[in-house]
Amino acid sequence: MNHRSNTTPVKLALAAALALALAACSTVPPENADLVAARSALSQARANPAAARAAAVELERAQQALQRAESAWADKRDNEETQHLAYVARRRAEVVSALAARAQAEERIQQAGAERERARLEARTREAEAAARVASAAQADARTAQASAQAAQGQAVQSQQDAEAARQQALRAQQQAQQSQQQTQQAQQQAEAERARAAQQAERAAALERDLQTLQAKNTQRGLVVTMGDVLFATGQATLQPGAQRSVQQLAEVLRQYPERRVLVEGFTDNVGSETMNLALSERRAEAMRRALLNAGVAAERIEVRAHGLAYPVADNSTAAGRQQNRRVEVLFSDAQGRFAQR
């Protein structure tokens, strides 16, 4: 009798503990696979040290999209909305990772180019210094040879042949000294010419930037870029508005003053409509700008055209102002050698 009465409270206590445990488990919200993937993509994007400086805006947008997805799941358990917002956050995080990787690659390319130019200049400087040392040594040899020739002439016991040989040796040494001096002068002239060319290119680049100020050109990692907003076109159209001709004439005049430069005309749209439609529209708008430049006298071989559609937005497509900024044509100027930096 006593044994039965002792076990009953124990069973009741175990049952109560089990019920509390089940209740606690039921309050833990289930994990959402789309949120997990979005968090992972955003964490990976933040881990790149170039993300903050190369894609700060996209990084902030990805964080905002993830926060909205978290709220949709935590507050409403809306799986469809959560899935959509998590997808947007993940794609923006992937854009951040791509932009950061591109920025790192461009930095490595620029650093490699600068190192190569410094190494080339140092090598030429060393060549000039070596040539100067050779010339100095040759002059010393010439003086020694001349002294030997004079000593040979002053000695009555030495034969005329020895004196002639010494004179020939002195003559060869003088010729070597002259050749060394000429090489030194040539090396110095080449180094000076390189410095002059570099200074001239830098001066013309600065002048080009000044000449493009009226068109609000921006100096980017890819070079000087002039952005033409969609005010140049009617909505959904690819025909230039009459007011665009002034900007076209300014661009053509700048290109006439800098014949070493080429331009890359790139078309962009917002995200309204299908991707195929936007790609075609951006191509027609870029081609319209190309025809306008041709009519203004710019040679065809100096113009390239690319269409990007809704890719590479510069603003948020969720607002009318943002979509207007994304509907644009960009004119990228090449470097002094006519080359374009990769996007």
C-alpha positions in Angstrom: 0.0 0.0 0.0 2.8 2.4 0.9 4.8 1.5 -2.3 1.8 2.4 -4.5 1.3 5.8 -2.8 5.0 6.7 -3.2 5.2 6.1 -7.0 2.1 8.0 -7.9 3.6 11.5 -7.2 6.7 10.6 -9.1 4.7 9.7 -12.2 2.7 12.9 -11.9 5.9 14.9 -11.7 7.4 13.2 -14.8 4.2 13.8 -16.8 4.2 17.5 -15.8 7.9 17.9 -16.9 7.2 16.2 -20.2 4.2 18.5 -20.8 6.4 21.6 -20.1 9.1 20.4 -22.5 6.6 19.8 -25.3 5.1 23.3 -24.7 8.5 24.9 -24.8 9.3 23.1 -28.1 6.1 24.2 -29.6 7.1 27.9 -29.0 10.3 27.6 -31.0 9.5 28.8 -34.6 10.5 26.4 -37.4 13.5 27.3 -39.5 12.9 28.6 -43.1 15.3 27.3 -45.7 15.0 30.4 -47.9 16.0 32.6 -44.9 18.9 30.4 -44.1 20.2 30.6 -47.7 19.7 34.4 -47.7 21.6 34.8 -44.4 24.4 32.7 -45.7 24.7 34.7 -49.0 24.7 38.0 -47.1 27.3 36.8 -44.6 29.5 35.6 -47.5 29.2 39.0 -49.2 30.1 40.9 -46.0 33.2 38.7 -45.6 34.8 40.3 -48.7 36.7 43.4 -47.5 36.0 45.2 -50.8 32.2 44.9 -50.4 31.8 48.0 -48.2 33.6 50.3 -50.6 32.6 48.8 -54.0 28.9 47.9 -53.3 27.8 49.8 -50.1 24.4 50.6 -51.6 23.7 47.1 -52.8 24.9 45.7 -49.4 22.5 48.0 -47.5 19.6 46.9 -49.8 20.4 43.3 -49.3 20.3 43.8 -45.5 17.0 45.6 -45.8 15.5 42.8 -47.9 16.7 40.2 -45.4 15.2 42.1 -42.5 11.8 42.3 -44.4 11.9 38.6 -45.0 12.7 37.9 -41.4 9.8 40.1 -40.3 7.4 38.4 -42.8 8.3 35.0 -41.4 8.4 36.0 -37.7 5.2 38.0 -37.7 2.9 36.4 -40.3 4.4 33.0 -41.2 3.8 34.1 -44.7 5.9 31.5 -46.6 5.3 33.0 -50.1 6.2 36.5 -49.1 9.2 35.3 -47.1 10.4 33.2 -50.0 10.1 36.2 -52.4 11.9 38.6 -50.0 14.6 36.1 -49.1 15.2 35.5 -52.8 15.6 39.3 -53.4 18.0 39.5 -50.4 20.1 36.5 -51.7 20.3 37.9 -55.2 21.4 41.4 -53.9 24.0 39.7 -51.8 25.2 37.8 -54.9 25.4 41.2 -56.7 27.5 42.6 -53.8 29.9 39.6 -54.0 30.2 40.0 -57.7 30.9 43.8 -57.5 33.4 43.3 -54.7 35.2 40.6 -56.7 35.3 42.8 -59.7 36.7 45.7 -57.6 39.4 43.5 -56.2 40.3 42.3 -59.7 40.5 45.9 -61.0 42.6 47.0 -58.1 45.0 44.1 -58.8 45.2 45.1 -62.5 45.9 48.8 -61.6 48.5 47.9 -59.0 50.2 45.5 -61.5 50.2 48.2 -64.2 51.7 50.8 -61.8 54.4 48.3 -60.6 55.3 47.5 -64.2 55.7 51.2 -65.1 57.9 51.8 -62.1 60.0 48.7 -62.9 60.4 49.9 -66.5 61.5 53.4 -65.4 63.9 52.0 -62.8 65.4 49.6 -65.4 66.0 52.5 -67.8 67.5 54.6 -65.0 69.9 51.7 -64.1 70.8 51.4 -67.7 71.7 55.1 -67.9 73.7 54.9 -64.7 75.5 51.7 -66.0 76.3 53.5 -69.3 77.7 56.5 -67.4 79.9 54.2 -65.3 81.1 52.4 -68.5 81.9 55.8 -70.1 83.8 56.9 -67.0 85.8 53.7 -67.0 86.5 54.0 -70.7 87.7 57.6 -70.2 90.0 56.4 -67.4 91.3 53.7 -69.7 91.8 56.2 -72.4 93.9 58.4 -70.1 95.9 55.4 -69.0 96.4 54.4 -72.6 97.5 57.9 -73.6 99.9 58.0 -70.7 101.3 54.6 -71.8 101.7 55.9 -75.3 103.6 59.0 -74.1 105.8 56.9 -71.8 106.5 54.6 -74.8 107.4 57.6 -76.9 109.8 58.9 -74.2 111.7 55.7 -74.0 114.4 55.5 -76.6 114.9 51.8 -76.1 111.3 51.0 -77.1 110.6 50.3 -80.7 108.4 52.3 -82.9 106.1 49.3 -83.2 105.4 49.4 -79.4 104.6 53.1 -79.6 102.2 52.6 -82.6 100.5 49.8 -80.8 100.0 52.0 -77.7 98.6 54.8 -79.9 96.1 52.3 -81.5 95.1 51.1 -78.1 94.5 54.7 -77.0 92.4 55.4 -80.1 90.2 52.3 -79.5 89.7 53.4 -75.9 88.7 56.9 -77.0 86.2 55.4 -79.5 84.8 53.2 -76.8 84.5 56.2 -74.5 82.7 58.2 -77.2 80.3 55.3 -77.9 79.6 55.0 -74.1 78.9 58.7 -73.9 76.5 58.5 -76.9 74.7 55.5 -75.2 74.4 57.5 -72.0 73.0 60.5 -73.8 70.5 58.2 -75.7 69.4 56.6 -72.5 68.9 59.9 -70.8 67.0 61.3 -73.8 64.7 58.2 -73.9 64.0 58.5 -70.2 63.2 62.2 -70.6 60.9 61.5 -73.6 59.1 58.9 -71.5 58.6 61.4 -68.7 57.4 64.1 -71.2 54.9 61.7 -72.8 53.5 60.7 -69.3 53.2 64.3 -68.4 51.5 65.2 -71.6 49.0 62.3 -71.3 48.2 63.3 -67.7 47.7 66.9 -68.8 45.4 65.9 -71.6 43.4 63.6 -69.3 42.9 66.5 -66.9 41.8 68.8 -69.7 39.4 66.1 -71.0 37.8 65.9 -67.5 37.5 69.7 -67.4 35.9 69.8 -70.9 33.3 67.2 -69.8 32.3 69.1 -66.7 29.3 70.7 -68.4 28.0 67.2 -69.1 28.5 66.2 -65.5 31.0 63.5 -66.3 32.1 61.3 -63.4 35.6 59.9 -63.0 35.0 56.2 -62.1 37.3 53.1 -61.9 36.5 52.4 -65.5 37.3 56.0 -66.6 35.3 59.1 -67.4 31.5 58.4 -67.8 28.8 60.7 -69.0 25.3 59.6 -68.0 22.4 60.5 -70.2 19.1 60.2 -68.4 15.9 58.9 -70.0 14.8 62.6 -70.5 16.6 62.2 -73.8 13.9 59.7 -74.9 10.1 59.5 -74.8 8.8 56.8 -72.4 9.3 53.4 -73.9 10.8 54.9 -77.0 14.4 54.9 -78.5 14.1 58.2 -80.5 16.2 61.0 -79.2 14.2 64.1 -78.0 15.1 67.4 -79.8 16.7 68.7 -76.6 19.3 65.9 -76.6 21.1 67.3 -79.7 22.9 69.9 -77.6 24.5 67.1 -75.4 25.3 65.1 -78.6 27.1 68.1 -80.1 29.1 68.7 -77.0 30.2 65.1 -76.9 31.1 65.3 -80.6 33.1 68.5 -80.1 35.1 66.9 -77.2 35.9 63.9 -79.4 37.2 66.1 -82.1 39.6 67.8 -79.7 40.8 64.4 -78.4 41.2 62.1 -81.5 43.1 59.5 -79.4 39.9 58.7 -77.4 37.1 56.4 -78.3 33.6 56.0 -76.6 31.6 53.0 -75.5 27.8 53.8 -75.5 25.9 51.5 -73.0 22.1 51.3 -72.7 20.2 50.5 -69.5 16.5 50.3 -68.4 14.5 49.8 -65.3 12.9 46.5 -64.4 9.4 47.3 -65.7 8.6 44.7 -68.4 10.3 41.5 -69.4 14.1 41.1 -69.5 14.0 40.5 -73.3 12.0 43.6 -73.9 14.3 45.7 -71.7 17.4 44.4 -73.4 16.1 45.2 -76.8 15.0 48.7 -75.7 18.4 49.5 -74.1 20.1 48.4 -77.4 17.9 50.6 -79.5 18.5 53.6 -77.2 22.3 53.1 -77.3 22.1 52.7 -81.1 20.2 55.9 -81.3 23.0 57.7 -79.4 25.5 56.1 -81.8 23.7 57.4 -84.9 23.4 60.8 -83.4 27.2 60.9 -82.8 27.8 59.7 -86.4 25.6 62.4 -87.7 27.6 64.9 -85.6 30.8 63.9 -87.4 32.3 61.2 -85.1 34.0 58.4 -87.1 32.2 55.0 -86.8 35.4 53.2 -85.7 35.6 55.4 -82.6 32.2 54.2 -81.2 31.2 50.9 -79.7 27.7 50.0 -78.4 26.6 47.6 -75.7 23.1 46.9 -74.3 22.6 45.8 -70.6 18.8 46.0 -70.2 17.8 46.0 -66.6 21.3 44.9 -65.4 23.6 47.2 -63.3 20.9 49.4 -61.7 22.1 52.6 -60.0 19.0 53.1 -57.9 16.1 51.1 -56.3 13.6 50.0 -58.9 10.9 49.9 -56.3 10.3 53.7 -56.6 9.5 55.9 -59.6 12.6 58.1 -58.9 14.8 55.0 -58.8 13.4 53.6 -62.0 14.0 57.0 -63.7 17.6 56.9 -62.7 18.0 53.3 -64.0 16.6 54.3 -67.5 19.8 55.8 -68.9 22.5 55.8 -71.5 26.1 55.9 -70.3 29.0 57.1 -72.6 32.3 55.7 -71.4 35.6 57.4 -72.6 38.6 55.1 -73.4 42.1 55.7 -72.2 44.7 57.5 -74.3 45.4 54.2 -76.2 41.7 53.7 -77.1 41.2 50.9 -74.6 38.1 50.4 -72.4 38.2 49.0 -68.8 36.1 45.9 -68.3 32.9 46.2 -66.3 
